[in-house]
Amino acid sequence: MKLEIHKEALAEYIAHIEQAKHSVENSKRLLLILGSQAAMEIISILLHKLNILDESAVVRHNQLDSKNFWNKMADFEKKPQISKLAAELERGRALAYGALKRINTDELLKTISMLFELKDIVEEVSNEKL
């Protein structure tokens, strides 16, 4: 997938997250899923930009939590920190499919902040504003 398409999708996910943050209690599931999707786009942009993955390769959200996925990948700056944040965001997504009672608002807000931390780190590594 072309970088421009990833960037468009990321911008859409971020816009929805910003909007949903104003009513966290009513948007818990949506925020968890959007966070995972946005993380997938961020990782895709980074891996394509660093030429680790060919532009035709597709990163799937469930790969973000796969040690095998990360271990097979060439090393790059801040890989351990990036892979840890991406995996946390994907694990958060799993909560979206359970009971809402299990989704703690404070933890959800922490998850959202992890997404923006991931974005900042990837911008630094890729030397590009997303």
Secondary structure, 3 states (H helix, E strand, C coil): CCHHHHHHHHHHHHHHHHHHHHHHHHCHHHHHHHHHHHHHHHHHHHHHHCCCCCCCCCCCHHHCCCHHHHHHCCCCCCHHHHHHHHHHHHHHHHHCCCCHHHCCHHHHHHHHHHHHHHHHHHHHHHCCCC
